[in-house]
C-alpha cells in the first residue's frame, strides 16, 4: 500500500507541471470539496478526479484508493445515521436508548452521512493523486529557502517511509525463507508479524543513525547564507494548470455562495436540480481536466 | 605543499569498543594522490575514512588521540558539516546515503545546504550527472533505483560540490564487474582531470590496483604497509598473503617475479618470458591477434584437466534434479518482464554460479527457486526444500542471543557454539553470514538446493575462501548450490558451472572454466592474464600451466590451436 503512494515521474501533463502549481491545483480541489455539499456536484468532482488520475497515468492507484474509500465510507455513514437527530423521515426505530434518547434512524441522516463519506473519499483521492504526481523534493525546495532544516526534515521523513517500507519487505522475505515458515508465498501469521515489527523498529534506529551521518556530511549543520531560487520560465502545463485551478476555484465559490447548486439535508432532503446545477456539474470536471489534454512536452 | 590529508599519531576507540580501532596512525596523503586502503575486515579501514571526514569523533563519539588535518582544517575543531565542503564521502551502504526522494534533489542537497545559488547548484548537478552517466536518472525517484544505480547516485552526491578530497568505502561492493570497472575508470579520470585526491578502501584489490598511486595496508588498526602498488605486492607475498592479488599469487606460485600490478603488466612479463606470443603487428592477418588463439589445446587441455571436470550433465545422476525451471517468466503488472522463459536444471551436488549485470534478474530467479515468488508463466520443480540466503544476513537475525536463533545441534554443526551467548548484531560480518547460512540451511530438513544471493558483499578474501569451502562441503553432501555473485574470483572458487543471465534470459550456461575464462568482464584475473588458456581460472591451476609451459616449448603450449 505504501509503495503505491510514492511520487514517481511519469510522462503526463500533471507530472510535467512545476510542483508549486500542481500543489496549488490539488489544494483548489480540496477547497472545492470542502465548499460543496450538493451530491451531484460532489459526484462530478469525484468522477473528474478519477479521470484526472487516469490522464496522469495513475488511474490504477486511484482505483485502488477508491476501494479503500468504500471501506472508510461505511462506518462514516453508519455513525451519522446512528448519531444524527435532525432528520424527520424515520426509516427504522431502535426504541428507547436510555441516556441517548430515542434511536430513530432517518433518511436525511443516511443521505448526509453519504455526503460526508463522499467528501472524505474525495479528499483521499486528491491526496493520493497529489502524492503520486507532485515531486515532494521540488515542493520542499520552496520551503527550504525559508526554513531549511524544517523542510529538509520533512523531505527526510518522506524518504524514510520508503526506506523503512523496503526494510520491512526485506525482513519479511528473510523470515519467510526460514525453515518452518508457512507457505512462503503467503502472508505470515500474527506472531511472526509482531516479531518482524520489533525487528523493523530496532533496525530503524540503525537506519536513522546512518542517515544522520549522511546528513552531517552533506552540511545539514553548516552555517549557510540565504540562496536565491532558480527562476524557470512557466511551461504550457504550468499555465494550463494555473488557469484550471482558478476556474475550479471560481466555480466552487459560485456553487457554494449562489443558488446554482442548492442542497439541504435537514430537516428534509431538498435538492432542486436546475440547468445551472447541471452546467456546474459539467463545467467543474471540464475545468479540472482540460490541462490534461495537452500532451506536448511531457517527457 | 600542504598535504590533502594528514594523520598525526591518531589512536581512536569507539564508545562501545574494548580495543582501539585505530592505533598510532601517522600518514600523509598528498594533493592529487589516488590511494587504496586495504586490509582484512575489521582492521580499521572504514574508521580511518570516518576519521578523515570528521565523523570520528564528532558523530561516533569515543576516545580520540592525535590530530587529523584535511585541507588545512583540524577535524577536532571542524566537524563533518564544515569538512564536507572540501571532502566528499561515499560510505558502504548506498541505501542510507540517499536522503532525498528524487535523484536531482539528492545531487543538489550538499550544495544547497551550503547556500550555493540555484544556478550554481543546477549546473553542478548537470555536470556531475553527465560525468557519472546518470543523467537519465535525474528525474527518477531514489527508492526506484537498483543497488548499482543507488551507488552511482550516492557517489554523484559526494562529488557534486567538486570536493578536493573524495573518500570511498568499498564503492564497488554492490556493482557488477562492468559497473565496477567503469567506476574505477571514472575515479582515475577525476583524479587526473580534476586533481582530486581520492582514498578508497576495497576488498577486491585486483580491480583497482593498477589504477592507484599508492597502497596503505591496515592491520589491527595500525598502518603496516604504505607504498606503491608494486612494493605492496612484494610486501603482501610474505607478510599478508590473503591480500595478494590473484595475478601476484599466480606469478609467485609459478616462480616468476616481480609480481604484476594488473593484467597488462602480467601479460607483458609473460611475453618477455616467452610464454605469450608478441603483440600482433599492423598488417598481420586478423586471426593473429584473435584472443581465441591464446586458448590452449592438446597438452594444455590435459593440464587444465587437473581441475575438477565440468559436471553440467553428470553421469549417473538419474534421479530427479534438485531444481528445474521450465519456461519461467516473471512479468511485473504494467512493468517489464524480469525473467523471460528461463530453462534451467540443477542436479544434486552441483555447484552453480549465477552471474550477470545489476538488474539482469539473478535475485528474482533465486526468489522463484525458493518459492518466494510464483512465476507468471512456466513451471518450477523442486526435489525438496530450497534454502535461500538473501543479500543481507542481518535480516535473519531477530533475537537477542545467537542461541535463540538456532538449535544447539545446528549451532554446533555451524561451528558457532562458542558464540551462543552473543548478540547476533555484535558478530563480525563473516560470523553473521555463517549464522544466517546455518539458519536457512540447517534450521530444518536438509535442503535439496542451497541458493545464495550475493553472499560475499563486503567480505575479505579469507572469509570468501571459508564460504567457498563450506559450499564445497555441502555439495559433497549432495546439496545443490547456486550462488548469484558479481565476483568472478569467488565464482571460480566455488562453482563448477556458470550461468550468465542478461535481461532475464540465460545467455550462456556451461562449465565455469569455459564461461569465466573466455569473457572480458566476467573473467577472473588469472584467466585474463593467461588469455583464457586451458580454461584456467585460479592462480593455483594457472601456475601449474605456466610451470609446465616454462619447462617445455612455452609458445607451443600457450599458443595452441583455437578452441573448438
Interface residues (C-beta under 8 A of the other chain):
Chain A: X6 X7 X8 X9 X60 X135 X136 X137 X138 X141 X144 X148 X152 X155 X156 X158 X159 X162 X163 X166 X170 X171 X173 X174 X175 X176 X177 X178 X179 X180 X183 X184 X185 X195 X196 X198 X199 X203 X207 X210 X211 X212 X213 X214 X215 X216 X217 X218 X219 X220 X221 X222 X224 X225 X226 X227 X228 X229 X230 X231
Chain B: X53 X55 X58 X59 X79 X80 X81 X82 X84 X85 X87 X89 X91 X93 X95 X96 X97 X98 X99 X100 X101 X102 X104 X105 X109 X110 X112 X113 X114 X115 X116 X117 X118 X119 X121 X122 X139 X140 X141 X142 X143 X144 X157 X334 X367 X370 X371 X372 X373 X374 X385 X387 X388 X389 X390 X392 X394 X395 X396 X398 X439 X440 X443 X444 X445
